[in-house]
Amino acid sequence: MNWIEVSLSVDGEAAEAVAELLQRYGHQGVSIEHEGIPPDKLDEDELPPPKYLTVRAYFPADDRAEETRARLDSALGYMNMMYPMPKPVYTQVADEDWAEAWKAHYHPIPIGKKLFIRPRWIALADTNERLDISLDPGMAFGTGTHPTTQLCLEALEDLTLPGAQVLDLGCGSGILAIAAAKLGAGHVLALDNDPIAVEATQENIEQNGVAEKITAQLGSLESVVGSARRFDLAVVNILARIIIQMCDEHLGQVVRPGGKAIFSGIILDQADDVETALRKTGLEPYARRLQGDWVVIESRRPNE
């Protein structure tokens, strides 16, 4: 079978929305590249944020390919009505080249001071004593290359306390849950409402030797709020509009008094609205982390 590569060069504000769209149609996930910045330079503090990101996915060149392409074009057309979108570039890729073509855009990267993220198909090398996380995202979102994930990983590095009970809500590939476990968390509950994401997370936690510290299961905010479980640290890397919606569904209750929460998937222009919603759900925003147009908001639940 042959494959069709679809790629778009977009700015940071559009990248998350485009990645979410391509994920619906792409096989083996979505890759996001920092244009003009080599992967091995991503952790250097003095580098300017990338002006553009290439979002890339693949789908089968089968009898449904034309329908898939038409649906993609239609969805991107609707996006273009709200925010300027470039035309997607479609390229046919031979079957024997497809796996390597996708993998070619996912490279090892150091993040923060302690973490090293690498594709599972690249052998472990000298990581300068960083904590190694090997990952195959499969069809789930989350490779560590997008600013939203990188900012979450940096926040986890600073906020994960030894023995902490952590919630990863919307776990995707499991990258954040694995990082929390390797940073010393006592236990991580990794939830997603997508069975494919739960499967990818389970495979990745086993590959990284942290299965005893992470429970990956199908679930949502409602399933946590309705239980008695409360967490020392929660991380939610989704989209701003979903975070705001969750705040109306008692999101703050999943964090124990004195606990903290990390929120990502937020564009700078959305940060004030998200912080307003967090306050309404009982959380106090106290810090922001920035990378280009993307923001992570750190918050705490006051002691009662």
C-alpha positions, 0 to 999 in steps of 0.5 A: 500500500502507498501512503499520502503525506499531508503537511502544513506550515503554520504559526504557533497559534494554528499548530495545535488546532491543525494537529488536532484535525490531522490526528482524526485522519492520520495513521501513526499520529501527527508530527510537529517540526520547528522550522529552522531549528535543528532538533538537537538545538531545541533546549538552548535557552537563547534560541528564538521561538520558531516562527513557523511549525510544520504539522505532518500526518499520513493516511492510506492511498486507498479507495477512500483517499479522495474522500479523506482529502476532500474532508480534510480540505473542507475542514481546513476551509472552515478553519480558514474562515476563522484564522488564515490557513495555508493550503495543505501539501499532499505527497504520495509516499511508497509503502516501504518508505512510509514508516521511515518518512514519518519517523524522520521527523521525530528526533531525540530532544533534551527538555528542561534540566532532567529529561531526555525524550527519544523515539523508541526506534532510536537507541539510548545513547549518552544522555548526560545523566538525564532521565530517559523517556522512550516513546512511540506515540502510535496514533495518540497525540504527544511526542514531546516536540510541541511547545505545549508538551515541552512546557508541561514537561518543564513544569512537571520537572519543577513541581513533581514531589517525591511520592506525589499522587498525580493525575494526567487528564487527557494522557494521549501517548502517556508522555507526561504520566511517564515523566511524572513517574520518572521524576519521583511521583508515587502514583500517576492516574493517566486518563483519556476518553480515547481507547487508542490513547489508553492503549498507546499509554499502556504500551509506552509505560511498559516500555519505560519500566514504570507500569507499577507506578502508572494506571492507564485507563479510559475515563474523564473528568466526570469519573474522577470528580465522582470518586473520592480521589484527590491529587497532589498534582494534576496536569491537563494538556488539552485545549483552552476551550476544553479547560474552560468547559471543565472548570464548569464541571468542577475541575478544581475538585480533583486537586487536594487542598494545598495541591497544584495543577498544570494547564497547557494547550493555551495560546497567549491570547486565551490565557486570561480567560483560562485563568478567570475560569480556573478561579471560578473552579477554586484554583489560584493561578500563580505562574505562567511559562511561555514558549512563543505563542504558547502558555502553561498556567500553574495554579494551586488549590488553597488550603481549606 
